[in-house]
Amino acid sequence: MNAITPYLNFDGNTREAMTFYQQCLGGELFTMGFEEHGFAQTEEQKQRLIHARLTNGRFSLMASDTMPGSQLNEGNNVWLHVDCESDAEVDALYAKLLEGGSEVMGPHDAFWGARFAMLHDRFGCNWMLSHERPRGG
């Protein structure tokens, strides 16, 4: 396991929140919109971010807006993101953490080139597991 990173969800104001956190904490901010991947149909959805990552040295904070049509509820807006070392680690951690919990998104090969999964554990904590594969080549 490489790291565990807080992952925040917002309801349409991720860009504003992450820009504010960048002003407070410094670092570089990377953003990716819903529109870039064909998930946005309305003008409001085109403004939403599917992913944002603020990094400053070893510190990292990630966030996204809720999916179009999804409701943000207090308590479901914080996730723990585990940066795994391999696809096998994603699958193994998913199986362990899922015991007594509930699946959100089973392990799969995501469109951005990572092995990815999401679940709620039996204690009510939200987990994202991913192994980012090298790009290109």
Buried (B, 14 or more C-beta within 10 A) or exposed (E): EEEEBEBBBBEBBBBEBBBEBBEEEEBEBEBBBBBEEEBBEEEEBEBBBBBBBBBBEEEBBBBBBBEEEEEEEEEBBEBBBBBBEEBEBBBBBBEEBBEEBEEBEEBEEBEBEBBBBBBBBEEEEBBBBBBBEEEEE
